[in-house]
Amino acid sequence: MSTSIHRASSPRERIIRWRRRGGLSALALALPVLIVFGYFSWKPLVQGVVMAFQKWNFVSDPTWVGLSNFQYVLADPLLAVAVGNTLLFTVLALAFGFPLPLALAVAVSTLRDRTRRLASFLAYLPVIVPPVVAILLWKVFYDPSESGLFNSVLAAVGLGPFPWLNAAASAMPSIVLEATWAGAGTATLIYLAAITSVRPELYEAAELDGAGIASRIWHVTFPQLRTVILIMLLLQVIGAAQVFAEPYLFTGGGPQNATLTVMLLLYRYAFTGGDYGAATALGVLLALVLAALSALYLVITRRWSE
Amino acid sequence: MSRAIAEPESRGLLSRHDLRRPGTSILVRTIHVLVLVGVVVAGAGPLAWLAFASLNTTQEVLRDPFAVWFHADEWSNYTAAFGTIDIGRYLLNTVVFAVGACLANLIVSTSAAYVIAVLRPRWGGVLSGAILATLFLPGIVSLVPLYLTVLDLPPFGVNLQNTYWAAWLPAAANAFSILIMVGFFRSLPRELIEAARLDGAGNLRMLWSIVLPLSRPILGVVALLSIIAAWKDYLWPSLVLADASVQPISVALPIVGKITDLSVFLAALFLATIVPVVLFMVFSKQILSGVGASSGLKD
């Protein structure tokens, strides 16, 4: 804009004026973010896509191999297993982990201030526990023997003993149970913040129209939360699709590959097999799926926040 | 607040009228009790069990996990955790990792948010767009190249593996911290900035004597969240801080667990949770409001 007025000025004068207005120090202040993001965020993202089309052998420079990394990954029989398991994890994580925080947040929102703070604190406590500690502790809880902690609780009501992580059928649900315990606090707090910002007049009006409590939750609370609910749903899906620490530390992918997830397969390609091409190709494929979800998320939230 | 004058009660889902009806009142109270018992058992239960179990012998824990409350006196587990498995060193490593990650986060997010939200240069939009984009692009694509970058940092060819820089610097590339800071800086009164500019204050001086002093609460939130995030991190530090001399506790625990007696290991697990849990107890108000506010930022 200003260039039209100062068209006559030389480039040198323009640079001096830019410096006087603080343009140089603004650039200097942006250096930390440019360097850190450049090296550790933007460059690896671009390089990840490039590497998916290369072969690395650590002796000479990487060579271009076209689509062969993708062909290799797609032909790997373990891929279908991993995709299936990741889908199972995602579905179970949503089935356990989506309604629970929402219901909990609604219930907690009706508590008095003091008790509400206490309940929020307790609900968020598992999120603060380092995941590795939580997983290793739950591994003790999942002790398949009769005197295991969960088994002795269930034995009191005449159930079990269950094999938990030791059987292919129950390993994944066991992992999801712990992951839900570890993650529900975040969603609960976000829902709670959204619920407390619902305008009281809306409840007032609904009540005057004769709406009971359940009907108010359904017709006032949930519609007011729809943006947040949608965001949380998609974030949960995106998070679940990249699950790593739980299957890696609980079962290492077993038994009989029943908990081998896509992320675990990627880790094996890269850090057990040293096949960086296959690992990045798998990463690109998963990223494409998640990017499609993110795009959907952007479109819908933009439409709804208008 | 609402207690002072009963009339303009700030209501939520439930009204006074609801609670006056005996049936509803009993139902609501039952749900409240169930919810409170539920969050106590699920939230505090596992940690409480860990605290008590870590003071039992392995045989006692294995024989009856629900009897651990009654004979919690095996303090030698903690002596052994500090002695034989040297848990103190891993805790110290975690502190170094977390504090460095926190400082790096603060430096990068403050300067970036200051440029984007206050200085607003012409290229500010491009910068914030490029930062925001990383929130939506899944990190899995960059895991392997990030690892290779750390092994051989171009153009210097330095290998950062097993130095804390390998964990600090990537932790600072945190779009979320920048987003929180930008949101806060945007809410600062613009007149203050204009007035300082008229007084001839340079960019750095404005940052130092006006913006930063006003931002103490938000700096605290970003600092806390980054410390807790570093304490919880596993996959990345397991790749770049693999040497026992620099291993944070999360990386060390799964390895230590394979060769340690259960009771001593439970003591180690408990020690690993103390710092984040105490931080959370002291700063729960800031952390809980920070988490709640994070949804508003994404709208």
Boltz contact constraints between the chains, C-beta under 6 A:
constraints:
  - contact:
      token1: [A, 22]
      token2: [B, 203]
      max_distance: 6.0
  - contact:
      token1: [A, 25]
      token2: [B, 203]
      max_distance: 6.0
  - contact:
      token1: [A, 26]
      token2: [B, 115]
      max_distance: 6.0
  - contact:
      token1: [A, 26]
      token2: [B, 119]
      max_distance: 6.0
  - contact:
      token1: [A, 26]
      token2: [B, 121]
      max_distance: 6.0
  - contact:
      token1: [A, 29]
      token2: [B, 111]
      max_distance: 6.0
  - contact:
      token1: [A, 29]
      token2: [B, 115]
      max_distance: 6.0
  - contact:
      token1: [A, 30]
      token2: [B, 115]
      max_distance: 6.0
  - contact:
      token1: [A, 32]
      token2: [B, 107]
      max_distance: 6.0
  - contact:
      token1: [A, 32]
      token2: [B, 108]
      max_distance: 6.0
  - contact:
      token1: [A, 32]
      token2: [B, 111]
      max_distance: 6.0
  - contact:
      token1: [A, 33]
      token2: [B, 108]
      max_distance: 6.0
  - contact:
      token1: [A, 33]
      token2: [B, 112]
      max_distance: 6.0
  - contact:
      token1: [A, 36]
      token2: [B, 108]
      max_distance: 6.0
  - contact:
      token1: [A, 36]
      token2: [B, 169]
      max_distance: 6.0
  - contact:
      token1: [A, 36]
      token2: [B, 172]
      max_distance: 6.0
  - contact:
      token1: [A, 36]
      token2: [B, 173]
      max_distance: 6.0
  - contact:
      token1: [A, 37]
      token2: [B, 173]
      max_distance: 6.0
  - contact:
      token1: [A, 40]
      token2: [B, 169]
      max_distance: 6.0
  - contact:
      token1: [A, 40]
      token2: [B, 170]
      max_distance: 6.0
  - contact:
      token1: [A, 40]
      token2: [B, 173]
      max_distance: 6.0
  - contact:
      token1: [A, 41]
      token2: [B, 134]
      max_distance: 6.0
  - contact:
      token1: [A, 41]
      token2: [B, 173]
      max_distance: 6.0
  - contact:
      token1: [A, 44]
      token2: [B, 142]
      max_distance: 6.0
  - contact:
      token1: [A, 44]
      token2: [B, 145]
      max_distance: 6.0
  - contact:
      token1: [A, 44]
      token2: [B, 146]
      max_distance: 6.0
  - contact:
      token1: [A, 44]
      token2: [B, 149]
      max_distance: 6.0
  - contact:
      token1: [A, 45]
      token2: [B, 137]
      max_distance: 6.0
  - contact:
      token1: [A, 45]
      token2: [B, 141]
      max_distance: 6.0
  - contact:
      token1: [A, 45]
      token2: [B, 142]
      max_distance: 6.0
  - contact:
      token1: [A, 47]
      token2: [B, 145]
      max_distance: 6.0
  - contact:
      token1: [A, 48]
      token2: [B, 141]
      max_distance: 6.0
  - contact:
      token1: [A, 48]
      token2: [B, 142]
      max_distance: 6.0
  - contact:
      token1: [A, 48]
      token2: [B, 145]
      max_distance: 6.0
  - contact:
      token1: [A, 107]
      token2: [B, 31]
      max_distance: 6.0
  - contact:
      token1: [A, 107]
      token2: [B, 35]
      max_distance: 6.0
  - contact:
      token1: [A, 109]
      token2: [B, 12]
      max_distance: 6.0
  - contact:
      token1: [A, 110]
      token2: [B, 13]
      max_distance: 6.0
  - contact:
      token1: [A, 110]
      token2: [B, 14]
      max_distance: 6.0
  - contact:
      token1: [A, 119]
      token2: [B, 39]
      max_distance: 6.0
  - contact:
      token1: [A, 120]
      token2: [B, 288]
      max_distance: 6.0
  - contact:
      token1: [A, 121]
      token2: [B, 284]
      max_distance: 6.0
  - contact:
      token1: [A, 122]
      token2: [B, 39]
      max_distance: 6.0
  - contact:
      token1: [A, 122]
      token2: [B, 43]
      max_distance: 6.0
  - contact:
      token1: [A, 122]
      token2: [B, 44]
      max_distance: 6.0
  - contact:
      token1: [A, 123]
      token2: [B, 39]
      max_distance: 6.0
  - contact:
      token1: [A, 123]
      token2: [B, 43]
      max_distance: 6.0
  - contact:
      token1: [A, 125]
      token2: [B, 43]
      max_distance: 6.0
  - contact:
      token1: [A, 128]
      token2: [B, 276]
      max_distance: 6.0
  - contact:
      token1: [A, 128]
      token2: [B, 277]
      max_distance: 6.0
  - contact:
      token1: [A, 128]
      token2: [B, 280]
      max_distance: 6.0
  - contact:
      token1: [A, 129]
      token2: [B, 273]
      max_distance: 6.0
  - contact:
      token1: [A, 130]
      token2: [B, 231]
      max_distance: 6.0
  - contact:
      token1: [A, 130]
      token2: [B, 232]
      max_distance: 6.0
  - contact:
      token1: [A, 130]
      token2: [B, 250]
      max_distance: 6.0
  - contact:
      token1: [A, 131]
      token2: [B, 232]
      max_distance: 6.0
  - contact:
      token1: [A, 132]
      token2: [B, 234]
      max_distance: 6.0
  - contact:
      token1: [A, 132]
      token2: [B, 250]
      max_distance: 6.0
  - contact:
      token1: [A, 132]
      token2: [B, 253]
      max_distance: 6.0
  - contact:
      token1: [A, 133]
      token2: [B, 269]
      max_distance: 6.0
  - contact:
      token1: [A, 133]
      token2: [B, 272]
      max_distance: 6.0
  - contact:
      token1: [A, 133]
      token2: [B, 273]
      max_distance: 6.0
  - contact:
      token1: [A, 136]
      token2: [B, 257]
      max_distance: 6.0
  - contact:
      token1: [A, 137]
      token2: [B, 50]
      max_distance: 6.0
  - contact:
      token1: [A, 137]
      token2: [B, 269]
      max_distance: 6.0
  - contact:
      token1: [A, 149]
      token2: [B, 65]
      max_distance: 6.0
  - contact:
      token1: [A, 189]
      token2: [B, 291]
      max_distance: 6.0
  - contact:
      token1: [A, 189]
      token2: [B, 292]
      max_distance: 6.0
  - contact:
      token1: [A, 190]
      token2: [B, 295]
      max_distance: 6.0
  - contact:
      token1: [A, 193]
      token2: [B, 292]
      max_distance: 6.0
  - contact:
      token1: [A, 200]
      token2: [B, 11]
      max_distance: 6.0
  - contact:
      token1: [A, 207]
      token2: [B, 15]
      max_distance: 6.0
  - contact:
      token1: [A, 216]
      token2: [B, 13]
      max_distance: 6.0
  - contact:
      token1: [A, 228]
      token2: [B, 295]
      max_distance: 6.0
  - contact:
      token1: [A, 231]
      token2: [B, 298]
      max_distance: 6.0
  - contact:
      token1: [A, 242]
      token2: [B, 140]
      max_distance: 6.0
  - contact:
      token1: [A, 244]
      token2: [B, 235]
      max_distance: 6.0
  - contact:
      token1: [A, 245]
      token2: [B, 234]
      max_distance: 6.0
  - contact:
      token1: [A, 249]
      token2: [B, 254]
      max_distance: 6.0
  - contact:
      token1: [A, 270]
      token2: [B, 144]
      max_distance: 6.0
  - contact:
      token1: [A, 276]
      token2: [B, 144]
      max_distance: 6.0
  - contact:
      token1: [A, 279]
      token2: [B, 144]
      max_distance: 6.0
  - contact:
      token1: [A, 280]
      token2: [B, 144]
      max_distance: 6.0
  - contact:
      token1: [A, 283]
      token2: [B, 140]
      max_distance: 6.0
  - contact:
      token1: [A, 283]
      token2: [B, 141]
      max_distance: 6.0
  - contact:
      token1: [A, 284]
      token2: [B, 141]
      max_distance: 6.0
  - contact:
      token1: [A, 286]
      token2: [B, 140]
      max_distance: 6.0
  - contact:
      token1: [A, 287]
      token2: [B, 138]
      max_distance: 6.0
  - contact:
      token1: [A, 287]
      token2: [B, 141]
      max_distance: 6.0
  - contact:
      token1: [A, 290]
      token2: [B, 138]
      max_distance: 6.0
  - contact:
      token1: [A, 294]
      token2: [B, 136]
      max_distance: 6.0
  - contact:
      token1: [A, 305]
      token2: [B, 299]
      max_distance: 6.0
